[in-house]
Amino acid sequence: MNKGKYLEDALENAEPTSFCIGVAGYPEKHFEAPNRMVDMEHLKKKVDAGAEYIVTQMFFDNNKFCRFRDECIKIGINVPIIPGLKPISALNDIKLLPQTFHIDLPNDLFSEVQKCKSDNDAREVESNGQQNSRGI
């Protein structure tokens, strides 16, 4: 498609596209993978097959993202890695996000959100934490 060649004969004079493929990456390991090494091997295969970028699963610990990024570089993955971020938007997030997405919440974030009385308070904890957290 990017060269203007399509399977359908009806599109003989088709214009080239700028189509690309991105894949998912998991800083904390995909929950179905038996271990991190296997998970990274699968990611490498996706990139070797033509993936042009990686979008990560959400994470709340920058150290886990940095480790993931470094592991990617170490095994020869050199496409852009886009961090998947999701702000805490409700008190329930500290229970639902880990259960639903198989991720960890840092203890300090969990403790601070647990102290909140409203969803708005929880959003404030997250935004204050972002200002104080280590950059990526």
Secondary structure, DSSP 8 states (H G I E B T S, - for coil): -TTS--SSGGGTT--------EEEE-TT--TTSSSHHHHHHHHHHHHHTT--EEEEEE-S-HHHHHHHHHHHHHTT--S-EEEE-----STTHHHHHHHHH-----HHHHHHHHT-SSHHHHHHHHHHHHHHS---
